[in-house]
């Protein structure tokens, strides 16, 4: 997007009957382009008065309309006071976030959009096999041994991303194949609407003539017996014709006890994967991936804190990142760890007190056993230090849910087997476990 678009827009605004000469010469003409890229335009006003006018509903609408006419694009326009670099960064980040959210809602006749691909899916131990099988399904859709392809797990773990990535990959590699993505709720609503209009044939033509059917949250069929029968017949028609079906659910098929047995048995006839919550390494990879498209950075200390404390699902991790990105745009330089801890505190689970860090735990354990904190992470092996070290590692494992290798790195580069042995010593000693609980209570 060319920076001259503001000059083109000014030429259009000059002839707008709603703009007087004073406003044009004193407010609009002195404006400069502070940022112009990726359908985001930030304009600098010379002072607070001009900024207030530009942000007004009337003038702001005239400016946005002129820019849209000059570019023939839906450009996100914002205004800042000249020289306010923090406001520029905040405006850019805010506009890009709005564009991303709008793009995620745009769909094609397939029900898909291009935001969900295998390329931007972060692979970790929690989803490695599910991802590999999803790629295989996309490469050769309809193979009997992978049909249906059933993904299950809690909300926000990436099941829908993988499903949509399958659809987008098939569309790219097999452009003649007919692909439809739908939620189970939308499927039910379509069926009900057809019942009202007595147009079941149109419904069946839509869903039974596809090459690939991607259906999200199949658990919504529970207690909808008539729709279950319709979906079963659709399922059988597609499978018999060698068409690919991909399904997501919040439970394994064997646990869908309220669903028709004919369906649950068919779901288990293909391939099933349980998508687990992301581990620390996967969470960190997700944050680093998101930072690639931003104009700010986060320290390793802050990134590790986010990933150690936001553990439930990827949506929660995205929410934490978006919250921090909003704050960092307004901060002078990088946010400190203490600032991030305060920002994220409302998002953390109150029952686990996940705002703790390994450093806080080490210091608390050292105080409890009356030892210098640096000795706990040292190579010293006296009985009192080893006991304190084992308790500290145990708390990091069970309370912060850190991986053994990560704990080993924190405690002086120890091997994961050493960490495991130390934690097991606490597990097997009721007195040490009691002391660990007392330390946790003191901290929280």
N, C-alpha and C positions, 0 to 999 in steps of 0.2 A: 504494500500500500504506500503510495507516494506522498511525501510530506506536502507537495503542492496542492493536495486536495483542499487544504484550508483556504488557499488563494482562490481556488475554483468556487468553493462554497461562498466566500466573501463576495465574489462577483454576482452570484445568484441572490444573496441576501440584500445587496445594494438596491435591487429593484423590488424588494418585498414592500408592499404598502404598509405593513405593520412596523417598519423600522424607520425612525426619524434620523435626520442627518447627525444630530448630536450623539445618539446611541451608536451609530455606525462609526463615526470618526473617533469618539472618545472611549468607547467600550470595546467594540468588535475589532476594529482595524489594528489596535495595538496588541491584540492577543497573539501569542506565539505557540508553536507546536512543541510540546514538551516530550511527547511520545507518540509514535505512529507506526504500528506494526500489528499484524494478525487481527485485523478488524477492531483494533483498540486505538482510540485517539484521545489524548489528554491535552487540553489547551490551558495555557497559563494566562490568567488575568493579571493586570498590572497592580491592582490593589484590592482591598476588601470590598469596596463599593462595587467595583466592576465584577468581582467574583459573585457577589450576592445577586446582581442583575442577571448574570449568565446562568446561574443556577435556578433562577425563577422559572416558573412553569411556562410562561408565554415566550420569553426569549430563548430559553433552552429548547423548546419545541421547534422554533424557527431555525435554530442552528442545526439541530439533529436532522430536520427535514432537508435542509440545504446540502448537508454532507451526504445524506443518503442519495439525493438526486445527483450529486457530483460523482459518486463512486458506484452507484447502482448496487450497493451492499448494505447489509444491516450492521452498521458500525456502532460500537459502544462508545459514546462520547461522555467525557467527564471534564470537570474544571477544577483547577487548583490556583492558589496564589503564586505568583512568580517567585522562584527561589525556594519553594517549600519542597525539598527533595523527598522527604518522608511521605508527604501527601501524594506526590507523583507515584511513588512505589505502591502505596496503598490503593490508589485508583487503578493502576495497571493490574495488580493482583485481584482486586475486586471484580473488575470487568472481565478478566480471563476466567475467573471462577463462574461468573454468570454465563459466559459463552459455553464453558464445559458442561454446566448443568442443562442448558438449553439443548446442546448437541446430544446429551444422553437421553433426552426425551423425544428427539426426532426419530421417527421410524419410517421404514419403507413398507410397501405392501406385504413384505415377508414378516413384518413385526420386529425386524432387527434394525440396528444401526451399527456403524462401523467402529464404535468405540471399544467393543469387546473383541479382542483378538488373542491368539496364542502369543504373539510378540510382546504384548504388554501384560501378560499374565505372569506373575512372579511365582516361580516353582521352588518348592521347598520339600523337606521330608514329609510334611503333613499332606501334601497333595501330589507328590511326584508320580505315583502310579496312576492316579486318576487322570492327570494331565497327559501322560504318555498314551494311555488308552483312548482318551478323547482325540488326540492327534491321529491315532490309528483309525478311529471311527470316521473322522473327517476325510482321511486319505482314501478310504474304501468303504463308503456308506452302504449299509444293507447286508453286510456279512452276517451270516446266521449266528456265529459264535459271539458276536457283539451286539445282538439285537433282541430285546431293547438294551440300551445303555442307560443304567439307573444310577444316579448320584444322590446320596443322602447325607444328611448332617444338619447341624444347627444353622440358624439364619446368619448370613453375613460372612460365610466362609469361602465364597468364590464359586459355588455350584452354578449359579446363573451365568457368571462370566464364562466358565468353561462351556456351558451349553450354547451360549451365543457365539462363542469362538468357533465351535463346531459348525454352526450354521453359516457364519461369515466365511469360513474356510471353504466349505462346500460350494457356496455361491461363487467364490473366486475361482475354484478349480473345476467346477462343473456348472457353468453358467446356464445350461439348459434344464438343470434339475429344479423342480419347484420345491421351495423351502418355506415352511411357516413356523414362526415362533409364536406361542400364545401362553398365557397363564391359565391355570385350571379354572380360575374364577371367570376369566373371559370366555373360556370354552362353555362353562355352565350358562353364562348370560346369553351367549349366542344361541344355545339350545332352547332356553326359555323364550327368547324373542321369536325364534322360528315356530315355537308352539303357539304363540299368540297370533302369528300371521299365517299359521298352517303352511309353512314353507320348509318342511324338513328336508326336502330334496336338495334345496340350495345349501343347507347346512352340511349335508353329507357330501355334496360335490366339493365344497370348500375343504373339508378335512380328509376325505377319503381318496382324493385324486393327487395328493402331494407325494413327492419322493422322500421328503424328510419332514417329520413332525417333531417339533421341540415343544414340550409342554412342562411348564414350571409349577411347582407346588401341588403335586397330584393329591396331597392329603385333603384338599378342598372338595374332593368327591365324596368324602365321608358323609353319611346320612342323606345322600342324594341318589336314592336307589335307581330312579328312572334314568338319570344322566349316567350312572355307572353302567347300565345296560347299553346305552348308546356308545359310551366310550369303549366298552368291551368289543362291540361289533366293529367300531372304527379300528381298534387295535388289531383285531383278527384280520380285517380286510387288508391293512397295510403290511402286516407281517407275512401273510400268505403271498402277497405280491412282491416280497423282497424289498420293501421300503424301510428306511431307517426311522426308528423311534428313539428319542432321547427324553428321559424323564428325570425331574428332580423332586425331592421330598425331604421332609424334616425327620423322617424315620426310615428304618430299614423295612423292606416289604413284609418281613415276618412279623413286624410289630404293628402293622396296619390291620389290626384285628377287626375293626369296624367296616372294613372294605370287603367287597365281594371276593370270596375265596378264588374265584376264577381269575380275577385280576391279579391278586397278589402272587398266585402261582405262575402266571405269565410273566410278571415282572422279574421273577427269579430265574427265568429261563434263558436270560442273556448274560450280561456282565454287570456286577454291582460294585460300587466303591463308596466307602465311608470317608467323607472329607473332614479332616480333623482341624481344630483351631490351629492357627499358624504358630510355629515355634519362634524362639527369639531370632534366629538367623533369618527366617522368612519375613518376620515383621520388620527387621532392619532393612532387608532388601527392598521391601515395599516403600519404606520411607525414603530410601536413597533414590528409588525409581521416581517417586513423586517430586523430589527435589530437582531432578533433571530439567523439569519444565518451569522452574521458578527462578526469580531474580534475587533470591537470597539463599543463604546457607545456614546450617545449624552445626554447632560443634559436635564432635563425637560423644562428648559427655552428655549433651542434651538428647541426642539421638538414642543413645543407650538407655537413658532414663525413660524416654517415651516407650521404647520397646520392652523394657523390663516391667513396666507398670500398666500398659494398655494391652491386655492379653486375651480378651474374650473373643473378639472377631475382627475381621478386616474393616467392617463398617465403622466400628468404634475407633479403630486406628485412623481411618480417613477423617473422622470427625475431629479427633485430637489434632491431626496435622492441619486441617483447615482452620481450627481455632487458633493454633499457634501462628499460622501464616498471617492471620488477621492482626495479631498483636505485633509480630515482628516487623510488619510494614510501618507501624506507628512508633516503633522503638528506635532509639538512636544506636545503631550498630546491632550486634547480635544480642539475643536474650540470654541472660545468665541462667544457670541451672535453678537457682532459687526462684527466679521469676517464672520459669516454666512449671516448677512444682506448684506454685500458687495458682497458675492458670488452669492446670489440669486437675487440681484437687477436687472440684465438683464432679468431674467425670469418673473418678475412681470409686471402686467398690468400697462402701463404708465398712463392710464386714471383714475385709482383708487388709485394710489400711495400706494399700499398695503404694502410698507415697514414700514408703521407706526405700532407702538405697543400701547397697552393700556396705558403703562407708559408715552409714548410721548404725547398721547392725554390728559392724566390727568394733566401733567405738563403744557401743552399749555393752557388748560382751566383755571388752577389755575392762570397762568400769566395774562390771559385775564381779569379775574375777580379780580385780585390782592388779591389772597388768598394763604395760604400755601397749597402745594399739598396734604400733609397728612390729612388735614381737609376734603378734598373731599371724601376720603375713610373711614373717621371716622364715629362715630355714632351721631355726632352733627347735629341738625335739624333746625338751624336758617335759615331764608328765603334766605339769600344770598348764604349760603353753599348748601342748597337743590337745588337752581336753578342751580348752577354750577355743582353739582353732576348729575342732570337730563340731562343737556346738554352733559356732558362727557359720560354718559351711552348711550344717543341717538346717539352720534358719533360712539361709539363702536359698537352699533347695526347696524347702517346703512352703516357705512364706512368700518368697519372691518368684518361685517357680522357674528358677534359672537352671539351665542345662549344666551338667557336670563339668564339661569342658570350660564353659564360661566361668564357673566357680573356681576351677583350677587356675585360670588366668588371673583372677582377682587375688587369689591367695598365693602369690609368688610363683606362678607358672607350674603348678602341680599337675600331674597326670590325672585324667578323669577316674582312673582306677583308685588312685590315692584318695580322691574326694569321696568316691563311693564307699571305700572302706571306712573313712572317718564318719560319714553320715550313718553307716550301718552300726557303728559303735554306739551312737546316740540312740538309734532305733531300738537297740537291744538292751539299753540301760534305762530302766524306769526313772532313776534318780536324775540322770542327765536330761531326759525328756522333760521332767518336771522343772528343772532349772532353765531349760530353753523356753518353756511356757512363761516362766516368771520374767525372763528378760523381755519377751515380746510384750507382756503386759506393761512392763516399765516403759518401754519405748512408746507404746500407743496411748 
